[in-house]
Amino acid sequence: MLPFIRLGPFLLQLPGLVLLVGVWIGSALAEKEAERLKLSPADVYNLIFYGLVAGLIGARLAYAAQYLSAYLANPLSLFALTPATLSPNGGLVIGAAIATLFGWRKKMALRRTLDALAPGLAAFMIAFGVAHFLSGDAFGSSTKLPWAIYLWDDYRHPSQVYETLAALAAFAIVWKRPVDKPGDGVNFLLLVSLSAAARVFLEAFRGDSVIWLGGFRAAQVIGLLALAASLWLMRVWAQRESQSAQML
């Protein structure tokens, strides 16, 4: 794990830097894909930008709401550059809502926009896994396997490496666009399906899972729901495309 490096009097947070690089590469790929799909690259870039800004603000506010008394005592801590004080789920919901609103106001074609975002999102997920490896977050459960890593006072599954490899595989598949024609939204749904399936499988090796009542891992339940929803929607969209083609 390498959470930061010292540059003179400054500490450079490597996980945050990796995520910024992931955003940059992902945005560039999304713009390139947008141009290929005959969308406005500027609109796609702005959609990503507004979604990210809203997501970061929402993530910080959602985290602050959980520890309201601490932030009321020190309001300036809202502006601290600390990734650990962000709520990923809150940021994801708010960022997605703002991005959706922007796309609706710009009258961007839903399926083509989603397909344009797919390769960039897949690339960002690789950076997400690397950031986890550098920070030590999303750590694995205890194991005696030969490739275990020593982390947090125990030998553990290198779950961050598993996560990164799964993201690399998903990126390679999405980049090849193996199903249906570009722009019908199925490539994005393919990414969601692959990511959800990977999360369901890899969660079994995590040591920091949130356990719900009955012993169910929260991430696996959500992953199964996301997998089922994406596969169902993929089938619905494919059927509509087939019906449209028959009517022509």
C-alpha positions, -999 to +999 in steps of 0.1 A: +000+000+000+012+035-008-014+061+002+009+091-003+044+102-011+062+132+004+073+160-018+093+183+005+067+197+030+038+184+010+020+150+011+007+139-023-023+115-019-017+089-046-052+073-045-067+107-053-042+113-080-050+080-096-087+088-096-081+121-112-061+104-140-089+079-143-114+108-148-092+124-174-087+092-194-123+082-190-135+116-202-112+115-232-125+080-242-161+091-237-156+122-260-140+100-286-168+075-284-194+103-286-178+115-318-180+080-333-216+078-323-224+112-339-230+129-306-217+163-295-184+156-276-188+189-258-222+179-245-208+145-233-179+163-216-202+188-199-225+160-188-195+142-171-182+175-156-215+185-140-222+150-128-187+148-112-190+182-095-225+175-082-214+140-072-184+153-051-205+180-034-233+155-028-208+129-014-194+154+010-228+167+022-241+132+025-211+123+047-215+154+067-252+146+073-241+114+090-218+133+114-237+165+116-226+175+151-189+173+142-194+195+111-216+220+130-187+224+155-162+229+126-180+239+094-147+246+076-140+209+076-165+206+048-138+219+025-111+195+036-094+176+008-099+142+024-114+114+002-122+094+033-149+119+043-170+113+012-201+091+009-198+072-024-234+061-025-248+096-018-224+111-044-234+085-070-271+092-066-268+130-067-242+130-095-263+106-117-294+128-111-277+160-122-261+143-152-295+129-162-311+163-158-284+179-180-288+152-207-326+157-206-323+195-210-299+190-239-322+164-254-293+139-257-303+105-271-304+082-240-290+050-255-263+066-276-252+087-246-250+057-224-229+038-250-206+069-253-200+068-216-194+031-214-157+029-223-148+059-202-166+045-172-149+011-177-115+029-177-124+048-145-133+016-128-097+003-134-084+035-117-108+029-089-093-006-082-058+008-083-067+036-059-081+010-035-048-009-037-028+022-029-050+033+000-056-002+015-094+003+013-117-025+001-094-049+018-097-087+016-106-113+042-080-134+060-064-162+040-034-185+039-031-187+001+004-182-013-005-149-030-019-133+002-008-098+011+000-086+047-024-058+054-040-044+086-022-069+109-032-101+089-026-120+057-054-112+034-068-118-001-055-091-025-091-081-032-080-048-047-060-067-073-090-090-080-111-058-085-086-042-108-082-074-129-120-077-132-122-041-143-095-046-169-114-076-183-147-056-184-129-027-202-115-051-228-149-066-235-167-032-237-140-018-259-145-046-284-183-039-284-192-076-290-231-073-289-255-054-311-249-023-331-232+008-315-255+033-301-284+011-290-274+012-253-266-025-250-229-019-247-235+002-216-258-025-201-231-051-209-207-031-187-232-029-159-239-066-161-202-075-161-194-052-132-224-064-112-215-100-117-179-093-108-190-076-076-212-105-066-184-129-070-155-109-056-174-097-026-169-132-011-132-123-007-137-090+009-130-084+046-150-051+050-184-062+037-215-046+051-237-075+064-274-072+064-299-090+086-298-127+078-261-127+070-265-114+035-237-092+021-252-059+011-230-055-020-240-090-033-277-083-029-274-050-047-251-066-073-276-093-081-304-067-084-283-046-108-274-077-128-310-088-131-322-053-140-295-048-167-301-082-183-338-076-184-334-041-199-309-055-224-335-080-235-362-053-237-341-029-258-329-057-281-366-067-287-376-032-295-347-029-320-358-061-336-394-049-339-383-016-353-362-033-379-391-055-389-414-025-394-390-009-418 
